[in-house]
Amino acid sequence: MAKFKPYNYDQLVMIPISLQDQLEQGTLEYTINELVENHIDLSVFESRYQNDETGATAFNPKVLLKVILFAYSRGMISSRQIERACAENIIFMALSCGYKPDHSTIAHFVSSTQKEIESIFSNILLVCAELDLLGGTHFSLDGVKLPSNAAKEWSGTFKELEKKRDKLRARLQHVLAEHIQTDSLPGQERERRQKQEKRLQHQVDRLNRFLQEEKPKFGKGGKEIQSNVTDNETTKMPTSHGVIQGYNAQALVDAKHQVIVHAEAFSSQDHENLAPVIAGAKKNMQAIGKEENYFEGKQFTADSNYHSYPSLTLCKAEGLDAYIPDIQFRKRDERFAEQDRFKDGIHPRQQQPSKTRKFNAVDFTFDESKQTYLCPQGNDLICSARNQRNRYRLYDIYHARQEDCAHCPLKTQCLRKPDTPFRYLSIRVDDQRPNLIDEMKTKIDSPQGKQIYARRLGIVEPVFANIRVQKRLDRFTLRTKAKVDVQWRFFALVHNIGKIHNYGLLH
């Protein structure tokens, strides 16, 4: 008969554990512990607490900060996951000194750190500067669009949301009527219908409350844009994986060791975020003792999403040596001459024949004697307005006669839309003033510009790869811009601490 070792679950086992020994030198948890204990000033949290004489003792902010930073470095965002780790994982136990903060305490600490996060971020940035991890010569800016804790289904204009509410209300009335007729149903089915009624009633009340308390949002053109019932500060954003309801997380990165010098989340497009990011970065650098004009003369790269006249104007005012290409810059680059050759995986010989080319300005000839333009059919286009400003350039506007276009055989090739009554031309006027857009095109197209801009990809993109893939931040779990901004900055902190751990001297 086989023999087995005896076992008894009633026995007691004493396992002596030194928490300090679990934080071994050379590990990330040791670096986090060292930074929080000796390099971050957490006195900014003192004003939070009013328990000097009465009230229960609170968790030390150092303990909570260590636990959250280490959890984020391991891709753990859920406060319930972090709570469980503090009870089961020996590293978390060591960082928390055996305390087991509950998930509500952890969640509240993260979401309520809007004021303190700037000071913490500056402290870590100062350590990076002291360890010579900042190059201070080249900075790259980019953003990543991440889903928020809000559903697209609860987005719409106020008119669309009112229509949705009315549909839900009608559905609720229908369910109530069915419930009255089916009181004899088994208990389980009746309970299911009651839950359905409560859910529908909650959705109707939620929409009613939102429509009463909030106001419609309008875009720059004065047209109403969609609001969101769950988190009205989010916005719909197009990405390579489809449209998301979320935030645009920005990061300005130093080129030397990819340290983030400023991080902030927005609900706007990239070109609108350049000014606040530069302002935030200047504030951070001044906080660690750098001069006010620290970024003056420094190289600055950003992709074509940031290309706009206001952005270039700001860069010039700040003295930045900026390289921000327009969306057509690759078409002017001979290295990308055949970039469309295998577009969508289809060889040109297999592609369908292209549509008939529309006429553009080069197809119209100028008649010096009459000071008019002649269309391909030979009809005159007369100047109707001069020196009209469109964004950052001046144009002369020429119009054709409606009767000439009405029966023209080339109408479909000339007019942009079938219902357009006549053709017009916008002819650019050279106003003899330096144009920032043209200057940037010349700068980007130069051999030096191409070389400098090419660095952007290797500076800022790996930062987002680290945060999204290694730290597993695939969506924000908090709501409202202020709270999402804190969560994004915590991940930026974790990224910078990783740089200190890899290149610093704390271990």
N, C-alpha and C positions, 0 to 999 in steps of 0.2 A: 504494500500500500504506500502511495506517495506521501512524502513528508513536506510540510510547508512551515514557513516561519510564522509564529503566532502574531496576531495583531489585536490591539484593543483601543477603541476610540475613546474610552473613558479615562485613559491615562493623561497626565499633565506633563507638558514639555516646556522647559524654560530655555528660551533662546536669547542670549545676551546680544544686543545689537547696539553698536555705536553709530549714531546718526552722522557724526562728522566723518567717520571712515567711509560712508557711502558716497560722499562727495570727493571722489578721487581727483587729484591734480591731473590736468590734461583733458578733462571731460568738459562738455558744455555746461553741465549742471554746476560744476565747480566755478566756471567763469561767471555764470549768472549769480551765484551766491556771493562771489567776491565783489562783483559790480554793485549789487544792491546793498550789500553791507557797508562798503567802503567808498563808493564813488558816486552814489546817487543821493542827493539831498531830498529826503522825504518829509522834511518839516512842513512842506506845503500842504500836507494832509492834516496838520494839527487843527486847523480851523473847522474841520468837519465835525469834530467830536466835542460834546458838551457834558462829558461824564467825569469831570475832575473831582467832584464831591459826591455826586449821586449817579446812579445808573450802573448798568453792568459793564464789565470790561469788554473792550473791542479787540478784534483780531488786529495784530500789528500789520500796517500796510506793507512792510517789508516781506512778511510771510505770504500775503496774498499776491504781491507783485512777482515774487520768485515763482510761485506755483503757476501763475497765469503765463508768464514768459516761457517757462519750460514746457507747459502744455501746448502753447502755440508753436513752439519749435518742433513738437512731435505731431503736429497736425490735429490736435485736439481742440476744437472750438466750443463744443457743447459744454455748458456749465455742469450738467449732470455727469458727463464723462469725467470731468476734472474732479468732481466730488468723489466719484467712485475710485479714481486713481489715488486720491489722498488716503483712501482706506485700504487699498490693495497693493499699490506699487511702492516699493521700498525707497526709490529715488524721490518720489513725491512726498513720502513720509518724512524723509530726511530734510527736504527743503521747507516743509511746513512744520518741522519740529514736533511731529506727532499729532498736530492739530488736524481736525477733519472739518474744514469749513463746508457748509451746505451749499447747494447750487444757487440758491437765491442770494446768498452773501457774495458769491463769486460773480454772478451776473450783475448785481448792483454795483460792485466795485468797478467792473469794466465800463458799464454804461454811464457811470457818474463821474468819470475821470476827465471830463472835458477841460477843466482848468489846469489840473496837475500834469497832464500828458505832455504839454509843451516844455515844462521844466525838466521832466524825466528825459525827454528826447534830447534836450540841449545838454544835459549831463553826460549822456552816452556819446553825443557828438564831440564833447570836450575830450573825453577819453580817447576817441579816435584821433583827434588832433594831437594830443600829447604823445600818442604812439606812432605819429607820423604816417597815419593811414590816409590822410587827405592830401591830394596832389595840388589842388587849387588852380589848375591851369585849364582844364577842360571839363565841362558839365553837359550832361545829356538829359533831356526831359522826354517822358513818355507817359502814357496812361493805359490802364487796363479796365475794361468794362465788365463788371461783375453783377450777377443777379442779386437782388435784395430780398428781404423777407416780406415780399409783397407779390401778389398774383396779377398777371396781365389781365385776367378776366374781370378784375374789379377796376379797370381803367375806362375812361371815356369822358366826353364832354358832359356838361351838366344835363343837356338834352338827352344824351344817350343814357346817362345814369338814371334819369327820371323814367325813361322808357323801360329800363331794366327793372326798376322798382315796381312799376305798374304790372309787368309780366309776373314778377315774383308774388305780388299781391293777389293777382288773379289765380295763380297756381295755389296759393294758400287757401283762398276761398273754395277752390275746387276740392282740395284735400279735406277741408273741414266738412264740406257737404258729403263727401264719401264716408267720412268717419261717423257722421250722424246715422247714415243708412246702414252702417256695418258694425253696430254696437255688439252684435251677437258673435263677432269673430273671436277666435281663440285668443287667449291672453297674450301670447307672444307676438301675434300679428298686430293686435291692438297697441301693444307697447311700441312696436316699430313705427306705426302710423303717428303715434303721439310724439315720438322723437323727430319725425319728419316735420310735423307741425311746428315744433319748437325751433327747429333749424330754419325753416322758412320765415317764421315770425322774427327771429333774430336778424336775418338778412334784410328783411323789410325795415325793421327798426334802425338797423345800422345805416342803411342808405338814407332814410329820412333824416337821421341825425346829421349825417355828413352834408346833405344838401342844405340843411338849415344853418349849420355852423360855419361851413366853408364858403369861399367865393371862387368863381371861375378863374382859371389861369389863362393868361394871354401871352402869345409869342411876340417876337419883335415886330412882326408885320401887323399886329393888332388883331390877329385871328385867334380864337379860343383854341387852346391846346388841351390835351387830355389830362384829367386829374386822376388820382388813384385813391380809392377809399381806404385801403390798408395803410399806405404810407404816401402821403400826398407830396412829399419832397422827392420821391423817385421820379424817373422819367423813362420812357421807352427809348432804347438805344439800339441801333443796328450793329451787329457784330458779324464775324465770319461764320458764326454758327446760328444765325438768325437774330430776330429781335428779342431783346431781354427787357425786363422791368428792373432797373437797377441804378447803380451809381458808377461814376467814372473816377477811378482811383489813380491819382497822379503821383509821380515820384521824380524828383530831381536828383541825379546821381553824379557823384564825383568820379572821374575817370580812373584814378590811380588804383583803387581797390574796390570800386563799385559800392562805396558807402553812400547811403541815402542822406542827403543834406536837408531835404524837406519832403514830407508826404502829406497829402490832403485828399479827401474824397469830395467830389462835386456831383451835381446832377445836371451838368451842362457839357457841351461838346468841347473838344480839346482846345480849339483856338480861343475860347472864352476863358480858359483857365491859366493862360500864361502869366497874366498880370498878378493874380493872387499867389501863384506859386513862387514867382520871383520875389514878391514882397515877403512871403513867409520864409523863404530861404535867407534873405537879408536879415530878417529878425533873428533867425537861428544863429547865423554867423556872428552877429553882434553880441548875442548872449554868451558866446564862448570867447569873446575878446577880439574879434576881427573888426577891422575898420568898416565904416558905413559904406564906402565905395569898393568893397571887397571884390565884387564881380566885374568891376570896370576893366575892360581890356581882355577878359577871359573868353576863351572859345566856348561857344554854346551851340549845341546841335539839337534839332527836333525834327520830326518827320513832317510831311506835307499837310497833315491835319492841323498843324499850328500856323500854316501859312495864311496870313491875312494882313491887310494894310495896318490895322491897329497893332498887331503883334510886332511887325517890323518897326513901326514907329516907337513902340515901347523899348525894343532892343536897342535902337539908336539912342534913345533918351537915357538908357541905363549904361551906355557905353559898352555893350556886349559885342564881341566879335561873333556874330550869329551866322549860322548856316541852316536856313529853313527853306527847303525847296518847294516850288509850286508843284501841282499835281501832274504837270506835263514834262517834268524834268527828265524822266527816263526816255521819253520819245526823242529828246534832243541828244541823248547820249549814244554814241556809236556802239558802245558795248552792249546795248540792249536793242540793237537794230532788228534782231530776229526774235524778240521776246514773244510776239504773237504767233510765231510759227506753229507751235503745238498747243495753242490755246484750247482749253477744255479737252485736251487729249485728242484732238482731231487734226489730221494733217490738212494743209490748205487744199490739196487736190480733192479731199473728201468733203470739204465744207460746201454748204449750199451757196449758190451765187448771191453776192451782196445786193442790197437794194439800190435802186438808182440814186446816184449822188445828188444831194440838194445843191443848188447854186449858192455860192458864198460871195464875199466882197471881191475876190479876184476875177469873178466872171462878169463884173460890171466895169465899164470903161468910162473915164471922165472926159467930158467934152469941154475943153478950155473956152471955146467961143461962147457957149451958152451957160457955162458954169453949172452943168447938170451931169448926172450919170446916165449912161445908156444901159438898159438891161439886155440880156442875150437875145431878146426878140426885137430890140431896136427902139423901145419906148423910153421916154425921158422920166427920170426921177428928180424931182425939184427939191431944193433945200427948204425945209420947213422950220428948222431950229438950229442955232449955232451955239457952240461952247456949252453943251449940256453935260453936266457932271454926272457920271455913273460910278459911284464908289470913289475911285481914286484917279480917274482919267476924264478927259474932256472929249466930247464927240460932237460932230455935225450930223444932223438927222436929215435924210432924204426920203421922200415918199413918192410912190408911183400913183397914177390916177386910177381910181377904182374901176372906171369903164375900160381901161386898158387891160387890167388884170382879169376882169370878169370872163372874157372869152378868149384869153390867151391859150394857145396850144401847149405852152410850157408851164402852165399853172401848177400842176402837181409836183413838178420838179423845183419850182421856185418858192411857193408859199409853204411855210412851216406847218400850218394846220389847214385843213380843208375849209374851215369857216372863216379864215382870215380874209378880210375884204381886199387888201392890197399889200404890195411888198414895200418894205422900208429898209434903208441901209443906215448903219451907224458907222461913220467914218471917224477914226481917231484923229484928234488934233494934237499936234506937238506944241505944248504950251511952254517949252524951253525951261521947264523946272526939273530938277533931279527927281526921278521917280524911284521910290524904294523897291517897288516890285521888280523893275527892270534891273536895278543895281544888284538885287539878290539873285536874279537869273544869271547875270554875268558872273557873279561870285561863285555860284554853285557849279556852273559849267566850266570853270577854270580847272586845270589839273590839280592845283592846290586845294580848291574847294571840294573836288571829288574825293581827294585823299582824306581830308578832314572829316567830311560828312560820312565817309565809309566807316569811321570809328564808332559812330553812334550805335550800330547794331551790336557790337561786342561789348558796349558799356552798359546800356540800359536794359536790353532784352533779357540777358541772363538773370537780372534782378527779379523780373516778373516770373521767369521760369522757376527760380528758387522758391518764391513765395507761393506760387500756384501749384507747383508739382511736389516739391520737397516738403513744404509746410502745409500743403493740401487746402489752401484757401480757394474754394471754388464758388463761394457765395457768402454774402454778408448775412449774419443771423440777427442783427439788431435793426431797429427802425428809427427813422429820422436822420437827417444829415449829421447832426452833432454826434450821435451815438455811433453811427457808421464810421465817421471820421476818427473817433477814438480807436475803434477796432482796427482800422487800416494802419493807424500810427503804431499800434502795438505790434503788428506784423512787421512794419518797417524797423521798429526797435529790435525785434528778434533777428532780422536780417543783419543789422549793424552789429549786434552782439556776436553773431556768427563770424563776422569779419574780425572782430577783436579776438575771438577765440582762435581763429586760424592764423592770423598775422601778428597778434599782439604778444605781450610779454607777461600776461597775468598768470600764466600757468608755468 
